Amino acid sequence: MGSGALEFGRTIKANRPFAQLHPPAPYLFEDFLVDALADTPYVSVAQSGTPTAAAAISATAGDPVAGHGGWLAGATDDVDAEIDEVAVGGLAATASAWRADRVGAGGILVCEWGLTIPTALTARQYFAGLTDDPTEGTGTNGSLNIATGTTITDVATDAAGFIFSSLATNPTIWKVGATDSGTQDTAVDTNLTAVFDTWTGLRVEVDVNGDAFFFIRRLRGGSLDFQGKSANGLSPDVLLVPIFTAAPTTTTAVPWEVDYAFVSASHAV
């Protein structure tokens, strides 16, 4: 007797493969498709000092015009190093849900931020990646930052991601780096020169050993451009949180616009 995928007789014949369903890998995709920031339980924002624009869901953010999903936007205080921080999936002061060593051999921990730098590219720092604390604190320039040359200063103990710094060598070029228990990489230039009001996807992948790999996405849904591997990586047994930060390097407020945040812990098949 025929029955779609199965035929019954003296033998049982399968006409097509059976789906063996299992839970998907843990992941979080925050596209800010809410009316107000308070409507999403997955996002925490800390703005030190007195921000010139409170973080809020924006109908006008985008590159160069609004559209394609929701956006979160804000602007820092106009005080040197007063930081704005956006974290997803890490709502407690020192806790999160993501550890590189939990993905197993062949697995990968992925973090990607979609963002736009609005207005000018001067007198500012941004960081986008993974860190060990969703609130690095008042008067800092980000989890990883650059005050001169290509030397990384780490506020975090463990972090990996993309750094934009007006104080760095080649200041308009995005750089990558990491810190492992306080041992910092030397920042490395990517092949991405920042352009204001231009969308960018910044992706970090960390394997079970804490090795960090960096990729750039130049178009929404576009292919990934590999940028290299961190010299030090980060500690694989540390709880991590996806974070984006913005801070001034002088007394001019820094605006920022975030399109989405994505994080996933994918295990090997």
VOGU-3710 file (C-alpha; in Angstrom, 3 decimals, decimal comma):
1> mgsgalefgr> 0,000/0,000/0,000  1,379/3,456/-0,902  1,478/6,218/1,637  3,464/9,187/0,362  6,925/8,882/1,814  6,349/5,198/2,717  5,145/2,121/0,783  4,068/-0,923/2,787  4,269/-4,503/1,472  6,580/-7,357/2,324
11> tikanrpfaq> 9,152/-4,645/2,845  8,911/-1,030/3,841  10,163/1,367/1,191  11,035/4,981/1,908  10,509/7,223/-1,100  12,409/10,142/0,391  14,644/10,795/3,397  13,055/11,196/6,789  13,682/14,505/8,549  15,449/14,029/11,859
21> lhppapylfe> 14,521/17,193/13,657  16,559/18,570/16,530  16,690/21,941/18,281  18,640/24,605/16,393  21,918/25,947/17,716  21,458/28,688/20,317  21,204/32,023/18,569  19,865/35,537/18,965  19,040/37,949/16,145  18,003/41,437/17,239
31> dflvdaladt> 16,747/43,600/14,357  15,127/46,290/16,552  11,684/45,672/15,035  9,900/47,161/18,014  8,158/50,456/18,678  10,291/51,315/21,686  13,593/50,069/23,046  11,885/48,880/26,232  9,824/46,430/24,139  12,803/44,128/23,513
41> pyvsvaqsgt> 14,117/42,078/26,450  17,383/41,241/24,688  19,062/44,653/24,543  20,765/46,655/27,280  22,065/50,171/26,701  24,345/52,151/29,016  25,108/55,789/28,187  27,623/57,382/30,543  27,570/61,039/31,400  24,704/62,982/29,835
51> ptaaaaisat> 24,089/61,690/26,302  23,233/64,287/23,689  20,675/61,844/22,241  19,166/59,035/24,285  19,320/55,594/22,666  15,996/54,919/20,932  14,385/53,021/18,096  14,739/55,310/15,098  12,529/55,890/12,076  15,181/58,043/10,391
61> agdpvaghgg> 18,441/56,141/10,936  19,952/54,300/7,995  22,287/54,799/5,096  21,643/57,323/3,707  17,900/57,029/4,441  15,864/54,914/6,807  14,639/51,474/5,904  15,309/47,723/5,825  14,393/46,610/9,316  14,564/48,514/12,557
71> wlagatddvd> 17,400/50,715/13,756  18,688/51,783/17,150  20,375/55,183/17,322  21,816/57,589/19,873  24,658/60,019/20,552  27,225/60,197/23,347  27,950/62,978/25,797  30,266/65,691/24,458  32,963/64,718/26,963  36,141/62,833/26,058
81> aeidevavgg> 35,777/59,054/26,581  32,154/59,164/27,832  30,955/55,887/26,364  27,679/54,560/24,981  27,345/50,761/25,107  24,810/48,480/23,405  24,821/44,819/24,443  22,561/41,935/23,434  21,876/38,818/25,452  23,882/40,035/28,444
91> laatasawra> 21,566/41,898/30,746  23,322/41,353/34,069  26,337/43,431/35,038  28,891/40,663/34,492  26,938/37,779/32,948  26,080/36,420/29,527  25,240/33,124/27,840  28,043/32,622/25,343  31,270/30,664/25,837  33,596/29,643/23,047
101> drvgaggilv> 34,612/26,355/24,656  30,984/25,150/24,673  30,784/24,848/20,870  33,021/21,757/20,792  35,636/20,769/18,227  34,645/22,090/14,819  32,032/24,450/16,247  32,062/28,229/16,134  30,785/31,164/18,179  29,595/33,904/15,821
111> cewgltipta> 28,898/37,576/16,504  27,911/40,082/13,815  26,922/43,746/14,021  25,306/45,713/11,210  25,874/49,452/11,623  26,366/52,842/10,027  28,679/55,653/11,048  26,601/58,822/10,689  28,101/62,246/9,923  31,861/62,810/10,008
121> ltarqyfagl> 34,591/60,262/10,765  36,612/62,449/13,139  37,175/62,567/16,906  35,568/59,237/17,733  36,035/55,599/18,648  33,812/52,606/17,954  34,126/48,942/18,921  31,971/46,048/17,685  32,493/42,447/18,729  32,514/40,213/21,798
131> tddptegtgt> 33,589/41,147/25,304  33,446/39,807/28,851  31,316/42,628/30,285  28,251/44,409/28,842  29,139/47,593/30,752  32,814/48,483/30,554  32,260/51,626/32,610  32,282/55,406/32,624  35,166/57,306/31,057  36,404/54,526/28,804
141> ngslniatgt> 36,829/54,341/25,033  35,450/50,852/24,492  36,271/47,229/25,275  39,266/47,518/22,934  40,457/50,957/21,888  43,455/52,707/20,354  44,914/55,913/21,788  47,917/56,043/19,459  49,419/54,099/16,572  48,299/50,473/16,479
151> titdvatdaa> 48,581/49,810/20,221  45,398/48,328/21,691  44,305/49,394/25,141  41,962/46,836/26,643  39,285/47,824/29,124  38,024/44,247/28,840  40,028/41,285/30,097  38,852/39,154/27,179  37,446/40,589/23,948  37,711/40,361/20,171
161> gfifsslatn> 36,353/42,626/17,474  36,604/45,639/15,200  38,051/49,002/16,279  37,588/52,381/14,648  39,732/55,116/16,221  40,440/58,657/15,090  43,633/58,477/17,190  45,084/55,452/15,404  47,476/55,133/12,519  45,367/55,211/9,334
171> ptiwkvgatd> 42,438/56,575/11,358  39,657/55,995/8,808  40,432/52,285/8,394  38,648/49,697/10,536  41,082/47,564/12,527  40,790/44,184/14,234  42,265/42,759/17,378  41,693/40,818/20,568  42,868/40,456/24,137  43,362/37,156/25,971
181> sgtqdtavdt> 43,371/37,555/29,754  44,832/41,037/29,275  47,383/40,138/26,595  46,570/42,383/23,644  47,129/41,991/19,943  48,686/44,774/17,931  45,813/46,221/15,918  45,766/45,141/12,261  44,247/47,160/9,424  41,385/45,565/7,510
191> nltavfdtwt> 40,764/46,381/3,861  37,732/48,459/4,844  37,990/52,243/4,818  35,038/53,693/6,706  32,647/55,915/4,783  29,987/57,801/6,704  26,338/56,973/5,981  27,412/53,630/4,517  26,191/50,303/5,892  28,781/47,817/7,163
201> glrvevdvng> 28,556/44,314/8,626  31,301/43,389/11,115  31,605/39,698/12,031  33,774/37,859/14,571  34,004/34,058/14,745  35,644/32,312/17,711  36,452/28,604/17,792  36,587/26,202/20,741  40,200/27,217/21,487  39,411/30,938/21,613
211> dafffirrlr> 41,010/31,678/18,233  39,274/34,695/16,683  38,640/35,256/12,970  37,351/38,460/11,377  35,066/39,065/8,396  33,450/42,100/6,733  30,091/42,199/4,959  29,821/45,199/2,617  26,166/44,729/1,650  23,190/43,392/3,586
221> ggsldfqgks> 22,990/39,733/2,670  26,279/40,011/0,770  29,204/37,625/0,976  31,763/37,682/3,769  35,259/39,059/3,151  37,832/37,322/5,377  40,157/39,760/7,158  42,452/37,452/9,091  42,992/35,803/12,458  43,853/37,350/15,801
231> anglspdvll> 47,354/36,726/17,143  46,142/36,068/20,704  42,413/35,393/20,499  40,530/35,324/23,792  40,019/32,936/26,683  37,589/30,210/25,575  36,205/29,565/29,067  34,970/33,139/29,682  31,336/34,213/29,395  30,996/36,689/26,530
241> vpiftaaptt> 28,456/39,203/25,295  28,073/40,908/21,891  28,738/44,616/22,347  28,880/47,823/20,326  30,401/50,965/21,851  30,888/54,582/20,822  32,928/57,296/22,516  34,356/60,746/21,744  38,103/61,375/21,642  37,549/65,063/22,343
251> ttavpwevdy> 34,618/67,263/23,419  32,433/66,579/20,386  29,495/64,200/20,820  29,566/61,021/18,702  26,372/59,753/17,025  25,866/56,087/16,197  23,346/53,907/14,356  22,952/50,126/14,731  20,964/48,022/12,255  21,120/44,598/13,933
261> afvsashav> 23,066/42,271/16,211  23,419/38,530/15,656  25,056/35,887/17,846  25,082/32,107/17,502  26,863/29,120/19,040  27,011/26,548/16,240  28,226/23,041/17,046  29,904/20,761/14,518  27,551/18,312/12,785
//
